[in-house]
Amino acid sequence: MMCFSDFPMPAHYPNFMSHSQLLQYFRLYADHFDLLKHIHLQTTVRSVRQRHDFSQSGQWEVETESSDGYKETHVFDAVFVCSGNFTHPVTPNFPGIDTFPGKCFHSWEYKDPDEFRGKRVVIVGTGNSAGDIAAEISRVAEKTFLSIREGVWVVGRMGSSGLPMDMMLLRRTGVILLQLLPRALLSWVLERAYNQKYDHRLYGLQPNYRILDRTLVINDDLPVRILQGALQVKPNIQEFRGSTVVFDNGAIEERIDAVVFCTGYKPTFPFLPSSITKSSEGEMTFFKRVFPLSLEHPTLAIIGLLYPKGPLMPVVEMQARWATRVFAGLNRLPPLATMCELIRKEIKTKMAGNSNPKVAALEENYIPYMDSIAQEVGVRPSLLWLFLTDPGLGWRVVFGPTTPYQYRLCGPGRWEGARHAIYTQWERVVQPLNTRPIPEPKSSGLTHWLGRMGWPQWDGEDFSCKLYSVAVSTVSMAQRVAVIGGGSSGLTCIKCCLDEGLEPVCFESSDDIGGLWRFKENPEPDRASIYHSVIINTSKEMMCYSDFPIPGHFPNFMHNSYIMDYYRMYAEHFKLTRYIRFQTKVLRVIPRPDFAHSGQWDIETEDNEGNREKHVFDAVLVCTGHHCHPHLPLKDFPGIDTFKGKYFHSRDYKTPEEWRNKRAVVIGIGNSGGDIAVELSRMTKQVFLSTRRGSWILNRVGPNGVPLDMSLNRAHQMMLYILPFSFTSSLGEKHLNQRFNHALYGLQPKHRITSQHPMVNDELPNRILSGTVLVKPNVREFRGSSVVFEDGTVEDNIDLVVFATGYTFSFPFLPEHVISVTGNKTSLYKHLFPPELQRSTLAVIGLIQPLGAIMPISEMQARWATRVFKGIVKLPSMKTMLKDIKAKEENMAKRYVASQRHTIQVDYLPYMDELAMQVGVRPNILWLFLTDPGLGWRVMFGPTTPYQYRLCGPGRWEGARQAIYTQWERVAQPMKTRPVPMQESHHSSLPLLLSVSAAALLSTLYYTRTSLTGILPDISSHLDRITAYLPQLSRQ
């Protein structure tokens, strides 16, 4: 959309380019048309004045100064002013700004976020720069605040099916709808569409104007950063009080280190007399944004002084084409009175829908403005003529994206390649994404049901919380329980032991709680390790412990530091740390000689000073997790020993700064692989993401901007249980491909969506679309600093390889006859109990990979295990347990692709209900509907938050009902950082109501067909050639 009309961007360039790639395009353009010989570099224009005989000649005197101070005066017949409007920043003067001790500057001076690491930063403004800088700084700062006065509508670069958003929106059919339908209705349709992605009011972004009244802000990362709590939206600044900032709503933020003013620019022309550029009222007024009204001869043109609702480069090219024809006398401007009247009407129309006159003065709708100038030049395409003479081209011009080539089809400057450029434009969109061969998806028959995934059957025999398989054991009750590990599983095990009257002793080898989520710069042997920027993939309401909600002001998706804060609050509230022996490593856990009778265990420990101690425990809870031992399959990569750069496992990755301007390969497409590839791509020259199978990608941000995991409920799970596997898979895949087409992006796997643990990543598609991440197939071999991929492509000068290849688990302190691990597999009854022990006094907690949050699952496992230890719940016979284990292994083998990460996979809700049945705390939906309909409705159709398992039965919590009723309040609370005003309506509701039936039909047709069907005519001519890597698009 942004290229010059007779010089398409190279096809291998990414769809959204970095500034360096854009500069390369400019150089290609200048070289192709031999433009550099006409440019005097390092030469500043000091003044542009009318000659003394301007009324006759229309000529200009231009004074210049070279870099060495040499001044020269020239005479020109005409002048183009192309100095832009981003050279003179505007910095507002807030009360008390002179008392601010921190750094304060305009975005014009901003270069890099590194200097703000660990700082508290305020960004002032709502434009594209403000959004970009706020999102970027929020990745390194302690806290970032985005202060906005009026709010803003935000749209991503990525449109339906992952195609560029501007190619979906900027179409002539949209202009037709704008002319035919009420503006209020179209605004409502668009606002509803964008709010379905995320609710602007919920995020504190919604402005008091309608969406069609202003230019949209383009930003892919802003909503995610707000949802993660790294960025808070605030109202306008009221005043500064030293390092404290006071906002208009009375909120105060202290210890602010820096303020970045993204408050725009003032267009100025210091080399021109003010009488030329300004009207009698002091405002800049130009006819069609190009020609000053005060000149006797139109021999000076201002190019690019506007904010188009679309790309700028084709607009300035069209302005230049018109101006040169005016200079040459081939086109004439209307009389002065006519131009003034046209300008007056234009301003009146714009101000009717725009409360900001400065913004309105420079904004233009892309297609109407381009057509208006093209009409002056004589190059506006005649749609009727095209349909009569070249129907295929006419269809593409009307229903396809309004690319600049349309203005080279006819008239002055006609380009022979324009038609071909339009026919091949979608091929150029696809090419930079076609970096990995896409296999044909593996189809499963209709006979494979999701019910095999462990959905518990309805039990209608009892209207209370039925206790399943409950029996009182005849053996003596366990008293003293060893808990190995003080992470998320270990903490809840301690609490569950206390709840059941047991005596827990927790052995933690480090000096603090937190396990996996405790960030340390230097990884410790045999311990989990995370990188600095890790943000959890499950929302706070879904991941909390069931009787201790995460504070409402915590972000919905928390940084690892917030998770540690929550663990400390949990441990302090229930007084758990007194039961933890820090810096104590467990060396051996073996059954006692009389284990068959007592069920007891001998445990040997060693403290940090080397002192060893032996203990006797009645039961053991193993909470060491499965992220301790990195899986580094170097034998699968021939030539790795010749690699000249640096390689390591993702466990050793911490921050991206040291890899600035390097070339990196990330191997593996799990969550860590995606996160690291995205983070490195912001620093490196190029990142290659190598994947063997591909992956389906989920968002954290769900419909209307709420957390995705909170949009799933028991009703959804029931539908999965009822409907065929292939149908539900197709439905899910279609939904994901509506966000972006996985085949187009080189990510689509051969397997179905539920046959692999999906990746959760909000940013990867945008990084692929911008070309900073290229998806590659598996690595075949290394040759020094070169990497050869399985499709034969070679990438040279690789500096870094990160193996995001997962982990293996083991239990070195346990005898093999207790728990044996082979091929990352072990046999545990319902993933907890070794089935062959004579006494069930050992359980492994948290050895699972759930499609959902792990902390509530670990808690539920601990609740069950402690009741088994206590003798209240009895496990079935060894034969029954082995049969259950075998059935689960067979179901897992049928469903999942063979991989070491799929040996401990479970589905969140079915598995939680299965365990809850054992404990006796599964909510009885029918009973709830009969006794408390409001609660029953929320449990059935609302998110399956952990509080549901505290409504009844053992461990019932009085606050569970209230927690369920207020869960959405806690979701909204961290984003309520800016008061959102009600929108102002400039339209009567009567025409909206009268038009709604017909208009809704037309709008629906447009916004559904243009998302995919509308582009099919453009693709049909070359679909056969690209169907190999666009299977989803071709089927649709």
Buried (B, 14 or more C-beta within 10 A) or exposed (E): BBBBBBBBBBEEBBBBBBEEBBEBBEEBBBEEEEEEEEEEEEEEBBBBBBBEEBEEBBBBBBBBBEEEEEEEEEEBEBBBBEBEBEEEBEBEEBEBBEEBEBBBEBBBEBEEBEEBBEBBBBBBBBBBBBBBBBBBBBBBBBBBBBBBBBBBBBBBBBBBBBBBBBBBBBBBBBBEBBEEBBBBBBBBBBBEBBBEBBBBBBBBBBBEBBBBBBBBBBBBBBBBBBBBBBBBBBBBBBBBBEBBBBBBEEBEBEEBBBBBBBBBBEBBBEBBEEEBBBBEEEEBBBBBBBBBBBBEBBBBBBBBBBBBBBBBBBBBBBBBBBBBBBBEEEBEBEEEEEBBEEBEEBBEEBEEBBBBEEBBBBBBBBBEBBBBBBEBBBBBBBBEEBBEEBEBBBBBBBBBBBBBBBBBBBBEBEBEEBBEBBBBBBBBBBBBBBBBEBBEBEEBEEEBBBBBBBBBEEEEEEEEBBBBEBEEBEEEBBEBBBBBBBBBBBBBBBBBBBBBEBEBBBBBBBEBBBBBBBBBEEBEEEBBBBBBBBBBBBBBBBBBBBBBBBBBEBBBBBBBEBBBBBBBBBBEEBEBBEBBBBBBBBEBBBBBEEBEEBBBBBBBBBBEEEEEEEBEBBBBBBBBBBBBBBBBEEEEBBBBEEBEBBBBBBBBBBBBEEBEEBBBBBBBBBBBBBBBBBBBBBBBBBBBBBBBBBBBBBBBBBBBBBBBBBEBBBEBBBEBBEBBBBEBBBBBBEEBBBBBBBBBBBBBBBBBBBBBBBBBBBBBBBBBBBBBBBBBBBBBBBBEBBBBBBEEBEBEBBBBBBBBBBBBBBBEBBEEEBBBBEEBBBBBBBBBBBBEBEBBBBBBBBBBBBBBBBBBBBBBBBBBBBBBBBBBBBBEEBEEBBEBBEEBEEBBEEBBBEBBBBBBBBBBBBBBBBBBBBBBBBBBBEBBBEEBEEBBEBBBEBBBBBBBBBBBBBBEBEEBBEBBBBBBEBBBBBBBBBEBBEBEEBBEEEBBEEBBEEBBEBBEBBBEBBBBEBBBBBBBBBBEEBBEBBBBBBEB
